[in-house]
Amino acid sequence: MPTPETVTDLLAPAPISEPQSTPGAPASQSEFSFEVTTRLNETCAPTADAIERNGGAFQGRTGVITTPHGTIKTPAFIAVGTKATVKSVLPESMTDLGAQALLSNAYHLYLQPGADILDAAGGLGKFMNWQGTTFTDSGGFQVMSLGSGFKKVINMDAAAASPNAGADDSVAVGKERLAHIDDDGVWFKSHLNGDMHRFSPEISMQVQHQIGADIMFAFDELTTLLNSRGYQEMSLERTRLWALRCIAEHFQLTEDRVGKPYQALFGVIQGAQYEDLRRKASHDLGEMNFDGYGIGGALEKENLGTIVRWCTEELPENKPRHLLGISEPDDIFTAIENGADTFDCVSPTRVARTSAFYTPDGRFNLSGAKYKRDFTPLSDECDCYTCENYTRAYIHHLYKAKEMVSATLISIHNERFVVKMVDDARLAIEDGTFFEFKAETLRRYYPNR
C-alpha cells in the first residue's frame, strides 16, 4: 500500500483511450424497469408565460421504477442512510413514514465495515433490515470533498473563500488534499486512519456489486464551480471514458455473480454550469446502455432548474433521472417540474440534530426558550409518529438535556415532511393541480419572499 509521500510518484498519467467494447447486456437487466405514467405538460397545461419564465418546456412527469426489491412511485424523495443507517432512525420507522427507498454511500461502506461484509450478509438491504429498494452512490462526491476540502456542492461560498479560489487545484482553507485524480482513477487517504486506497471505475463497480444495492451510480469526477473551463472539458471526457469502463465491468460482474438480483447502473451527468457541456454529457451517456441517470456536479441554486432541464431535454425519455443532493422545498419543486424523478439529501436528519424542524410555515429551531411550555406537536398538520405522540416542550427538553432521542423524534418528523410533500406533488401532477400546489406550499414555507 502506498504512503502519502509516494502518491505523487504513482500519478504518471496514462494516455486517454477508448475502453474495449462493452459486453452484451445480461438478460437479468430486465428485472429493472421504468414507466412514465403522466406528464406535467399534459395534465397541468402550463401557460406560455410560465414556460417562458421557466426557460423552456416543463419536463416533469410521474412514473414507476421497478426493482428486484420493490417499486418506487416517482417523483420520490430518497432518504439518505450514508453508513447503512438513516442517522438516529430505525429502518422500520422509515417504512412507517412512507419512505420508498434509501441511499447509502459506497465510499463510507467500503471503508467501514467493508463491502465484503455486506456481500456476506446478503447485501445492503438485508444487512440493515430494510425491505425496500436501495441506492448507492459511487463515492464521486467524497473524491471532490477529500480532494479540495469543500463540503458544499450547490452553495460554493466556502470555495470562494479559498486563497487560491479559481485555481484547478485549490483547497479549502485549513484543509489537506486527501485525494489525487488521474485518468485511470483516484488515490485517496482514508479519513478514518490515514491509509491510502485506490478507486477506479472497475473497483467502484466491484465495491458496489458487493454492497448489493438495487440502483448504483457510475464512478465520475465531480468538479467545483471554481474549476476552469478547460479543466471542466477534460474532466467531462474523463467521466465519459470512466462511464464506458463502468458499464463493461458492471455487465461482466452481473454475469459472474450468478443468482444475485440485478443491480441497475445509472450514469452521472456532469458539466457544471456550462450548457454545452451538460448537453454533451447527457447526449454521450444517453447513448450508453445505462438503466438511468444521475444529474450531479456543482451548480448554483438559482440555475438548478435550468441545468436540470438542459439534461432532461437530452436524456432518454424512458429512463429515470436522479438529482443528487437536494431537499429544500423550492429546489424540490424546481427539480420536479424540470424532469427529476428522484432525489436525495441528508438535510432532514442533519438539521434535526441541531433541533431544526420543518413545518408548512417554515423551518424553526426547537432550542428556543419559547418552546419550553409549548405542548403542541411539531406540526398539527403532520401525521408522523412524533407529531401524534410527542410535544414541542418534551422534545425541547430532550434537546437541552442532550438526550439522543431528540434527534430521533425530529428526524422522523423531518423525513416524513419531505417524503409527504413530494408524494403530494406527484398526486398534484396526476390531478392537474401541480402549479397551484407549488404556489401555495412555497407561499406558506417562505412567507417573507
N, C-alpha and C positions, 0 to 999 in steps of 0.2 A: 504494500500500500504506500503511495507516495506521501511525502511530507509536504507541508505548505511551502517550504523553501524550494522544493524541486518541481512544483507545479509549472512554473514558467518554462522549464526545460521540456515539459511534455506537450506544450501548446503549439508546436510547429504545425501550421495549418495544412491540412490535407487538401488536395485540389477538389473543387466542387464538381461533381459529375452526377449524371442521372443514375439512380439505382437500377438494378436489374429489373426485368419485367415482373409485375405483380402476379402471384399465382392466382388461379381461378378462385372465385368466391366459394366458400364452403356452403354446402346445402343447408346447414343449420342457420344460415343468415336469415332464413325465412321465419325464424322464431321471433324476430323483431319486425315491427311494422308501425306505420304512421298513416292516419287517415284524416284528411281535412273534413270537418262536418259543416261549418258555416263560415262565411266571410263577412267581415265588418262592412265592407263597401256595399254588400248586397242587403244585409239586414237593417243597417242604420242609415243608408243613403246620405252620406255627408254632403254638405253644400259645397259649391265651387269655392266660396270664400274659405271654408275650413280646409279644403285641400290645398289652396294656395298658401294659407298660413303654415300648413304642415310642410310645405316644400315639395309635395308630390302626393300621389295617391296613397291612401292608407292601406297597409299590408296586413292588418290584424285579421286573425281567424281563430276559430275553435277547432279542436281536433282530439284524437285519441292516440296515444302512444301505447303499443302493446309490447311487453317484455316477458321473459320466462317467469318473472315473479309478480306479475300484475300489470294493470293498466294505469295510465295517467291521463286524466281529462285536462286538456290544455285550453287556455293558458293556466299554468300552475306555478306556485311558488315551491321551490325545492329547499327544504330546511338543511342547514349545514351541520354535519356531525364530523368535524375535522378528523378526530382521532378515534373514529368508530363510536362516537357518542355525541349527541347534542348536549352541549355543556349544561350540566345540572338537571337534565330532563330524561326520564326513563323512556325507552322506545315505546312502551305501552301507552304512555301519556301522549306521545307524538301521534300514535294511531287514533287515540280518542279525540284529539283536537283537529283531526282531519287531514294531516299531512299525507301526501300520496307517495312521496319518495324522499330519500335522504342522500346527501352528498358528502363523501369523505375525501381526504387528501392523500394522494399516493405518496408524496414526499414524506409526510409525517408517519404514515403507517409503515413505509419502508424502513425508516429509522427505528421505529418502536410500535409494535412489538417485532416487526419483521414480516414481510409478505409471505414467507414460508409458513409462519404460524397461522395466518388467516387461511391459507390454502389447506393446511392440515385440519383446520376447524370446519371446513366445508364452505368457505367463502365469507365475505363481509357480512351479508345479511344474517347468516346462521351464527357467526361469531358474536354479533351484537344483539341477537334475538329480535331482529327487525324482519317482519314478514313481507314487506312491500318491496318496491323497486329501489335499487341503489345506484348511485353515480360515484365515480372517482374522477377528480381532475388529475392532470398529468404531472403537476409539480412545476409548470412553467412560471406561475406567479412567484413561487418561492425562489426560483432561479433569479428572477429580476430583483426580488427583495434582498436576497443574500448578496447579489452582485453589486447593488447600488445602495442598499440600506433604506430605500424608500418604501414606506408601508402602505401608501395610498396609491390607487390607480386613477380613479376618477378625479380626485382632488389632489393636484400635484403641488400644493403650496409648499410642502416640505422640500420638494425637489428644487423649487425656485430659490429656496434659502441656501442651497449649497454654494460654497465659494467658487466652485467650478461649474455652476449652472450653465448648461448649454454644451458642455463637453460630452462626447460619447462615452467617456469613462468616468463621469462624475460620480461621486459617492456622497451620500447624505452626511451632514455634519456629525462628527463623533462616531461614525460607523467605519467598520473594516470590511473590505471587499472579501466575501466568503465564497464567491463563485466566479469561475473563469470559463468563458464560452469559446468554442472553436467550431469549425464546420462539422465535425463528427459528433459533438456532444458537449457535455459540461462536466468540469471538475468542480466539486463543491465541498466545503468543510461543514461537517455536522455541527449544528448549533448546540447539540447536547453534550458532545465530548471532544470535539475538535478533529475527529477522524476525517480523512479525505475519502470521498466517494465519487464514482463516475456514473453519470446518467447519459444515455444516448437514446435515440428513438427505439432501438431494439430493446435496451434494458428497461425503458419505461413501459413498453408493451409486456415484457416478461413479468415485471413487477405488478402491473395492473391485472394481468391474467391470473396471477396467483392471488391477488386480493379478491378477485371474483365478482366485481360489481356488474350489474346489468348493462350499464352505459359507462363508457370511459372515453377519455379525450386523448387525441394525438399529442405527442410531445412537440412543443413550439417554443419559440423565443419571444418573450414579452418585452417590448421596448417601453420607454417612457416618452412623454411629450417633449422632453428636452433633447432627445437624440436628433441628430442632424438628418436632413432628407436623404443624404447619401447612405447613412447607416440604416435608415428605415428600409431603403430599397434592398440593401444587402441582406438585412435580417429577413425580409419577406421572402427572398429567394431561398434562404437557408431553411425557413419554416416550410416552404413548398417541398423542398427535397426531403426534409425530415418527414413530411406527411406521406410521401410515397414509401419511404422506408418503414414507417409505422404500419401502413396497410399491408405490406409484404410480410412483415413479422407477425402481425395480427392474424392474417389468414393462415400462416404456417402453424402458429400456436393453436389456433382453433382446430385444425386438422390433427395436430399431435395430441391434444388433450381430449381424447375420446371420452364421451359420456358427460362432459361438462355442459351446462346450459350455455347457449350462445350469448356472448357479450358484444353489444353494439359498440362501434367505434365512431366517434364524432371528430371531424376535422376542426381546427381552430383558425378563425379568420382574424388576421392582424392587419396592420396598415395605419395605425394611429389616427391622426386627424386628416389624412390625405384621401380625397375621394377616389382618385385614380388607383391608388394602392389598395384601398378597401375593395373596390370593384374588381380589380385584377385578382386579388386573393380569393374573392368569392367565386369568380369565374373559374380560376385554376382548380381550386379544391372542389368546386361544384361538379367538375367533370370526373372527379375521382370516385371510387366505389366506397364512399363513406355512408354510414347509416343516418347521419345527421350532422349538424354543425354547431360549433360554439362560436359566439361572437365575443372576442376578448380584446385585450390590449388597453393601453392608456387612452382615455378620451375625456374631453371637457364636458361637464354636466350639461351645459347649455347646448351642446351639439349631439347629445346622446341620441335623440330621436332621428336626427338627420343621418348619423353614421349607421344606426341600425337599419334605416330604410335603404341606404346605399347597398348594404349587404343583402337584405332580403329581396330587393329587386333583382339581384343577380343569382341568388341561390335557387336550387331546385324547389319547386312548389310542393313536391310530395315528400319532403323530408323535414324533420323537426329542427328548430333553431333554438339554441340555449344561450341566453345572455349571462355572462359570468359576472357576478358580484354586485347586484343592486337590490335595494329593499325599501327605499324611501317612496312614499305614495306617489309623488309626482313623477319620479323616474319609472315606476312600475306602469303607470297609465301610458306614459310616453312610449315605453318599450312595447307594451301590448298592441297599441294602435299602429305601430310601425312593423309588426310582424314577429316579435319574440314569442315563442311558445312556452318556454320555461325559463326560470332564472333563479339564482341562489344568492344568499348573503348571510354573513354571520351576525349582522347588526341586531336582530331581535334579542339574541341571548347576550351579546356583548354589552348593549346598553342596559339590559336588565341587571347586570352585575354592578352597575353604578346607580341603581334604583330608578332608572327611567322606564316609563310605561306609556304605551300608546293608547289613545282614545280617539273617537271620531272627531273630537275638537282639538286635537293636537297631542304633542308629547310633553309629559311632565315628569318631574323628579320627585319621587316619594320621600326623599330625605328631608324635604321641607317641614318646618315645625307645624305648619297648618294642618298636616295630616295626622298629628298625634291623637286627635279626638275625632277623626273622620271615620265614621262607622259604615260608610258606603263601600260598595265594591269598586275595583279599579275602573270599571265602566259598567253602568247599569244597562248598556245595550249589548253586553258581551255574554255569550253562553258558555264560556270556558269553565273548567273545574275551579280555577282560582276565584273567578267572579261569583260563582254560585255558592262558594263555601267560606270565603275569607274577606276581611275588610281592609281598607287602606290603613287604618290605625294599627291593626295587627302586623301587617307586612312592614309598615314603617318601624314598628318596634323591633321586628326581626333584623331589619337592615341596620338600625342603630346599635343593636346588640351584637352585630357581626355574626349572626346566625346564617349558615349557608342556605337554609331552606328559603330565605327571602329571594335569592336568585332563582331558585326552582319555581316558586309561585309566579314571579313576574315573567320569567321566561315562557312558562306555559301560556300566560295571557298574551304576551307579545307575539309568539309564534301563531297563536290562534287568530289574532287580529290581522296579521298579514295574509295567512292562508285564506281566511274568510273573505277578505277584501278582494283577493284575486279570484276566488270562486264566484263572488258576486259579479265581478267584471265579466267573467265568462258567461254567466247567465244573462247579463245585460247585452252582450253581443248577440246572444241567441234570440232574445226577445225584442231587439231593436232599440234598446234604451241606453246604449253604452255612453254616448256623449252626455246625456243628461245625468247619468250616474256618476261619471267622471267629474262633471262640473260641480255637482252637489258635494261629493266626497272631498274634493280639493278645497272648495269654499269653506267647509267646516274645519278641515285639518289645518289650513293656512289662513286663519281669519284676518291677518294683518297684511296680506298681499294685496 
